[in-house]
Amino acid sequence: MKLKLAMSIATGALSFAALAAHAGDDHRGGHRPGAADLQDCCTPGDEDFPKVGGNLGNQNYTRLKQIDRGKVRKLGAVWLNKIEGGMTTGTNQSTPVVVDGVIYLESALGNVVAVDGRTGQTKWKYLQTRGNLTRRGVAVGQGLVYTLSGDNYVVALNKDTGEVVWERQHEGWGNVEKVAVVYHSGRLFIGTNDGPRGAALALDATTGDKIWHFWGAPGPGEFGNDTWEGDTWQDGGATPWIHPAVDPELKTVYFTFGNVRAGSSQNGSTRGGDNLFANSIVALDMNTGAYKWHFQSIHHDIWDMDNVMAPVLVDTKIRGRERKLIVYGSKSGMYYILDRRDGSAPLGIDEVPVPQEPRQKTSPTQPFPRQGAWTETCVVDQQLGTAVPGNPNRAVPNYERGCLYAAHWDVPILSIPGHGGGADWNHHSFSQSTGLMYTGFGYVAAAHSLTESSNGLRPPGEYLTGGIVAVDPSTNRIRWKKRMPYSLAHGNGILTTASDLLFIGQPDGNLLGLDARNGQELWRFQTGAAISASPISYEIDGEQYIAIYAGGTGIPYGNSAPRGDNLWAFKIGGKLAEAATPPPPVVRRPVSGTPVEGSLVANTIVLARTYNAASNTVSTTESTAVNAMAPTHLRVAPGTTVTFTNPATNLNTHCATQFFEGLFNFRLAPGESATYRFDQPGEYFFNDCFSPRPTGKVEVVQP
């Protein structure tokens, strides 16, 4: 087996001067550069936490250790700033940064707010005027705060006043809207998102002028274009939709590129080839944008399984030898550990044969680290009627079941971790103290086939849970793993500290403090809104603070995730009360459709038909749509007998298979009916054996 890897021989030995500069003193008094200087890839956070990811290596780690395992129980809130006046809507995915005691943060509206890190008072606010905008974090450098605005504008603000210094529009490279901005040495590194073809950009931080670009889907004459069939590269997608890592010593910036979009993220039939640089990490010369090397984690993706994480730079020993590594990989539940000089794999990555579907033009192999994945990669066949909820990877009934890289065509195949599982776009952490990598992840099985719209079906009724895992990057082996009640794959970043604490927020609003050595929970605080951002740490007048923005987003729990605009700060001895506990997110994937009272439909559910709530009518056409239970959501009182019927005019036998309790499994020929009496309050999901896509729920509630 071989490793699919391309690299440039342009990466030469470092000069003695560069090594000396890396190890030398700076203006802060004979020590390594401070965090806010952003001179070194891996300077830990200190009094400052100057960028999303903490440092250029995205380690999300602070050297501060005043808050330790002995004192963390005394950690309390000292202030709360509702940065938009108490908003309870919107998409809040921004992680704050801190420079010189000031916190800089973007809201669900795309506004930028500067907050005094000691008092929590707003210092200034920039109101962007080009429509609401999902944002993930500003950059700070050379006296400016850099943000993105609508219509593909990059905006530079005076960091002390919020006044606009310059604005530059950059069109034609993809959507310049969502991705956190990275500043280093007079340059801005910017990714693009959600476009037909996306480029990584480097801009002059003084003027906003473009210095270079690198396409995620290369055009004719560019390296990698021959991996696209015909002209499918033109709408190939492959956008770099999360912030990169930078290694100043190697003069390299590392971008990760997203999934294929050409035609469909699930349909590879028209775009033969590996489809570079989709699903890849690419090392580029930070000054020129010249290609150095790349590694593609998934070839010819038909599952929307792009490993778009902010890559993490790690210096550690492997077999006694110091190595400069980059850790990459998320959705697949694996870490691809590479030498960041040349892209080689010191721990071994093998090309392993995978299932084939010739019509999909599938790749014959996919890369697997020799150490395996840190989460399960096959759905679990746990029988109905056994423990509930049971294994979080248990399969919803009636689906064809598969493992990672199951090859699909027109029949939905359920696989794990799923395109919303593993560790998606949350921020990972590397602790320089424990030497471990940490990530939150999700269990979100997905069914893929050409019958599914968008990027696959997350079956209604499945549990959306997750966990936290600690991995030793020197061996790529799991040190510990902890199951959690919620998926932690979407924005739920991790902060680790020199005192071996780990902080992470949950979608239920709780900010948790764990022992980074073993995952034991030591502390929690209710923030009042879902957390889809990373905790940060900073120091003012010798006191260490932890801060978190609790705002919430719709992924993966939709509108059930509580929203807010709550910027909190904590320190030892803080006395501010916790927020009121909001309703928790709904952890089972909901059915489509709103509740229908049983009395309106004679306590009857019609199989394989859709329902019009406005007219209280059942379709006359047999259907395998997801909402082909009429109605999908029936609400009744305890003791109600519900009738399930397959109309005589349907052509096929249909089922009502209840999961996961296994209370009934009716198999009904056309014209047949069956009944079940629901005595206990609760929610009871069921789907169809003819096609598992139609899914319904009976909700039993006390009147």
BAMAR-302411 format. One record per residue (C-alpha): residue in one letter; x, y, z. Coordinates in steps of 0.25 Angstrom, whole numbers, plus 2048, in hexadecimal, padded with zeros to 3 digits. Example, Ala and Ser with C-alpha at 12.3 -4.5 7.8 and 13.67 -1.06 7.14 Angstrom:
REM BAMAR-302411
A8317EE81F
S8377FC81D
***
This chain:
REM BAMAR-302411
M800800800
K80580E7FD
L80281C803
K7FC8267F9
L8058327FB
A80B83D7F3
M8158467F8
S81F8517F3
I82E8507F4
A82E85F7F6
T82D85D805
G83C85F808
A84485F815
L84286B81E
S84D87581F
F85587782B
A85088582C
A84188082C
L844876837
A84B88183F
A83F88A83D
H83687F842
A83D87C84E
G84288B851
D83D89585B
D8338A0858
H82F8AE85E
R8288A8869
G8358A6871
G83C89A86C
H83188F86B
R82A88985F
P820892858
G81389585F
A80689085A
A80289D854
D80F89E84C
L80A892843
Q81989083F
D81A881843
C81087683F
C80E87184D
T81087B857
P805878861
G7FA882865
D7FF88B871
E7F9898875
D7F4899867
F7EC88F85F
P7EE896852
K7E888D847
V7DD883845
G7E5876848
G7ED87E852
N7FA87D84A
L7FE87B83C
G7FF86C83E
N7F086C842
Q7F4865850
N7E986C858
Y7F286B864
T7F687586F
R802875878
L7FA87B883
K7F887288F
Q7F387A89A
I7E5873898
D7E986589B
R7E385889F
G7E385C8AE
K7DD86A8AB
V7D38678A0
R7C78658A9
K7C98738AE
L7C887889F
G7BC88289E
A7B788C894
V7BB89A896
W7B38A188B
L7AA89F87F
N7A88A7873
K79C8A586A
I7A38AA85E
E7978AD855
G78E8B1860
G7888A3863
M78689D856
T78088F856
T78188B847
G78B88A83D
T79888283A
N7A3884844
Q7B087D840
S7BA888843
T7C688584D
P7CB891854
V7DA896854
V7E189E85F
V7EC8A985D
D7F18B2868
G7E58AF871
V7DA8B2866
I7D18A7861
Y7CD8A8852
L7C18A084D
E7B789F842
S7A889D844
A79E89683C
L79B8A2834
G7AA8A3830
N7AD8AF839
V7BA8B0840
V7BA8B484F
A7C68B8858
V7C48B5866
D7CD8B8872
G7D28AB877
R7D28AF886
T7C48B6887
G7BC8B087C
Q7B98BE877
T7B78C0868
K7C28CA863
W7BD8CB855
K7B48C484A
Y7B68C483B
L7A88C2834
Q7AA8BB827
T7A08C081D
R7A08B4812
G7968AB818
N7978A0823
L7A3897822
T7A888A829
R7B588D82E
R7C0885835
G7CA88F83B
V7D289C838
A7E189E837
V7E98A883E
G7F78AE839
Q7FE8BB837
G7F48C383F
L7E88BE837
V7DD8B4838
Y7D98AD82C
T7CB8A7829
L7C38A381D
S7B68AA818
G7AB8A680E
D7AE8A77FF
N7BC8A1801
Y7C28AD808
V7CE8AC811
V7CE8B881B
A7D98BD824
L7D58C5831
N7DD8CD83A
K7DF8C4846
D7DD8CF850
T7D18D684A
G7CA8CD840
E7CB8D7835
V7CC8D2827
V7DB8D3822
W7D88CC815
E7CF8C380D
R7D28BA801
Q7C98B17F9
H7CE8A47F4
E7C589D7EA
G7C78927E1
W7CF8897EB
G7C38837F2
N7BA8897FE
V7C3891807
E7BA891812
K7BA88781D
V7C8882820
A7D188882C
V7DC891827
V7EA88E82A
Y7F589982C
H80489782B
S80F8A0827
G8088AA81F
R7FF8A0818
L7F189B81A
F7EE88D816
I7DF88B812
G7D787F80E
T7CA87F806
N7BD877808
D7B1871801
G7B48747F3
P7B586D7E6
R7C486E7E6
G7CD8747F2
A7DA8797F4
A7E487C7FF
L7E888B800
A7F3893805
L7F18A2807
D7FA8AD80A
A7F68B1819
T7F98C0816
T7F18C280A
G7E88B6808
D7EE8B37FA
K7EF8A47F6
I7FD89F7F6
W7FA8917F1
H7EF8867EF
F7EF8777EF
W7E38707E9
G7DC8647F0
A7D885E7E3
P7E48617D9
G7E18667CB
P7E88617BE
G7F78627BE
E7F78617CE
F7FC8567D6
G7F084D7D9
N7E78517CE
D7E98437C8
T7E283D7D4
W7D48437CF
E7CC83D7C4
G7C98477B9
D7C68557BE
T7C08507CB
W7CB8587D2
Q7C38657CE
D7B98627D9
G7C18587E1
G7C085F7EE
A7CC85C7F7
T7CB8697FF
P7D486B80A
W7C986E814
I7D186F821
H7DD877825
P7EB871822
A7F886F82B
V805877829
D81387282B
P81C87F82A
E82887782C
L82586E820
K81F87A819
T812871816
V803873817
Y7FB867818
F7EC867813
T7E285C813
F7D985B807
G7CA856808
N7C184D801
V7BE84B7F2
R7B28537ED
A7B28507DE
G7A584A7DA
S7A28457E8
S7AB8427F5
Q7A58347F4
N7A58317E5
G7B382E7DF
S7AE8287D2
T7B28357CA
R7BF8397D1
G7C982D7D0
G7D682F7D7
D7DB8327E4
N7D68407E3
L7E18487E9
F7E28507F2
A7D484C7F8
N7D6845805
S7E4849806
I7EE85180F
V7F8859806
A80586080A
L80886D803
D813877804
M80E88280D
N81488D805
T8118887F6
G80687E7F7
A80F8747F0
Y80B8657F2
K81485D7FB
W80C8507FE
H7FF84A801
F7F883F807
Q7EA83A803
S7E283380E
I7D782E805
H7D882C7F6
H7CC82F7ED
D7C28327F9
I7B482E7F7
W7B082F806
D7B383E809
M7BD839813
D7C7844811
N7D184581D
V7D085481E
M7D685782B
A7E086282F
P7ED85A82E
V7F585A83B
L80485B83B
V80B852846
D81A850849
T81C843850
K825836850
I82282A847
R82B81E84B
G835827852
R836831846
E831840847
R82684283C
K81F84E837
L811848835
I80484D830
V7F7846834
Y7EC84682A
G7DE83E82A
S7D183F830
K7C483A829
S7CA82C827
G7CD82B835
M7DC829832
Y7E8831834
Y7F2832828
I7FF83682F
L80983B825
D817841825
R814850822
R82185281A
D81E84880F
G810842812
S816834815
A80F82B81F
P81982782A
L80F81D831
G80A817824
I7FD81981B
D7F980E812
E7F180E805
V7E6803809
P7DC7FD7FF
V7CE802801
P7C07FE7FB
Q7BE8017ED
E7B28077E4
P7B78087D6
R7AC8127D2
Q7B181B7DD
K7C081A7D8
T7C48177E6
S7D38177EA
P7D88097EC
T7DF80D7F9
Q7DE817804
P7E981B80E
F7E881581C
P7F2819827
R7F880B82C
Q7F380E83A
G7E580F836
A7DA819839
W7D681F847
T7C881D845
E7BF81183F
T7BE811830
C7B380682E
V7A5808833
V7A17FE83E
D7967F483C
Q7907F484A
Q7837ED84A
L7767F484C
G7707F285A
T77E7F2861
A7847FE869
V77E80C866
P785815862
G79080A861
N79C80C858
P79C81A852
N7A1813845
R79580A844
A78E809837
V78080E834
P77880282F
N7767FE821
Y78280581B
E78D7FE813
R7987FF81D
G7A780281A
C7B480881E
L7BC81481B
Y7BE81480C
A7B280B808
A7AF80D7FA
H7A18117F6
W7998147EA
D7898147EB
V78780D7F8
P78A815805
I79580F80D
L79781381C
S7A5815820
I7AD81B82B
P7B3825830
G7AB82C825
H7AD83A81F
G7A884182B
G7B0838835
G7BE835838
A7C484283C
D7BF84C831
W7C385B832
N7C585C841
H7D2861846
H7DC85684B
S7E7858856
F7F5854858
S7FA855866
Q809858868
S807853876
T801845874
G806843866
L7F883F861
M7EF843856
Y7E084585A
T7D3846852
G7C4846854
F7BD83D84A
G7AF838846
Y7A882C844
V79F830838
A79D82482E
A799828820
A792821814
H798823807
S7928217F9
L78E8287EC
T7808297F2
E7858337FD
S7858417FB
S79184A7FF
N79B842806
G79483680C
L789832815
R78A832825
P77F829828
P77482E831
G77382883E
E78282583F
Y78982A84C
L793835849
T79D834854
G7AD835855
G7B983585E
I7C783A861
V7D483285D
A7E2834861
V7ED82F857
D7FC82E858
P80183484B
S80F82D84D
T80882084C
N7FA823846
R7F481B851
I7E881E85A
R7EC822868
W7DD82486D
K7CF825867
K7C382A86E
R7B4829869
M7AC83686A
P79D839869
Y79E84285D
S7A6843850
L7B284B852
A7B684C843
H7B185A83F
G7B9865845
N7BA85F853
G7C9862854
I7D285E85F
L7DC866867
T7E786086F
T7F086687A
A7FD864880
S7F686088C
D7F1854885
L7E2859884
L7D9857878
F7CE860875
I7C385E86B
G7B4863869
Q7A885B866
P79C85D85E
D79385E86B
G79B86A86F
N7A486487A
L7B386787A
L7BB85B87F
G7C885B886
L7CF84D885
D7DC847889
A7E484687D
R7EB83A882
N7DF831882
G7D283887E
Q7CC83988D
E7C284488E
L7C784E899
W7BE85B896
R7B286088E
F7AA86D88C
Q79D870885
T79F87B87B
G79187C876
A793879867
A79986E85F
I7A886F85D
S7AE86E84F
A7BB874851
S7C8872859
P7CB876867
I7D787F868
S7E0884874
Y7E8891876
E7EE898882
I7EC8A6888
D7F48AC894
G7F989E897
E7EB897897
Q7E788C88D
Y7DA88D886
I7D288387E
A7C8889874
I7BD88286B
Y7B3888861
A7A6880863
G79D883857
G799876850
T797871842
G78E86883B
I79885D838
P79485183B
Y788854844
G78185E83C
N778869843
S778860850
A786865853
P78487185C
R78987E857
G78F88B85D
D79A89585C
N7A189286A
L7B089686B
W7B4891879
A7C1892881
F7C588A88D
K7D088A897
I7D38848A5
G7C988A8AF
G7BF88F8A5
K7B18908AB
L7A889389F
A79D88989F
E79B87F894
A790882889
A78387B889
T78386D883
P77D86E875
P77586286F
P78085886B
P78285585C
V77A849856
V78483E855
R77C83584B
R77B83A83D
P76D83F83B
V76383A831
S75E844827
G75184B82A
T74A851836
P74284A840
V73484683C
E72A842847
G725834846
S716839846
L718840839
V71C833831
A714829839
N720824840
T72581E832
I73281E82B
V73281B81C
L73F815817
A74781980B
R73E826809
T74183480C
Y73883D814
N73384C812
A73185281F
A72B85E81A
S71F856813
N72084A81D
T721841810
V72983580D
S7308347FF
T72A82A7F5
T7388267F0
E74181C7F6
S74E8227FB
T75C81F800
A75F82D804
V76482F812
N757836816
A74E82A810
M74782781D
A73A82D81E
P73C834827
T74A83382B
H748838839
L73C834840
R73983984F
V72F830858
A72C82E866
P73082286E
G72781686C
T72481A85D
T72480F853
V72A813846
T72780D838
F73280B82E
T72C808820
N732805812
P72880A808
A7228007FE
T7268097F3
N7358087F6
L73D7FE7EE
N7477F97F8
T7477F3806
H74B7FD811
C74F7FD81F
A74F80482C
T75B800834
Q75C807841
F76A80A847
F77280884F
E768802859
G7637F884F
L7557F9854
F74F7F5846
N7537F2838
F7477F182F
R7497EC821
L73C7F0819
A7387EC80B
P7307F6804
G7227F880A
E7277F2818
S7277F9825
A72C7F7833
T72B7FE841
Y73380184D
R72F80685B
F738811860
D73881186F
Q745818874
P748826871
G754828868
E758829859
Y75781D850
F75E81D842
F75B813837
N75F812829
D75C80981C
C7637FC818
F7607FF809
S76880B80A
P76E810817
R76D81E813
P75E821817
T75F823827
G754827830
K75282983F
V747827849
E749831855
V74182C861
V73E83886B
Q73683A877
P729842874
***
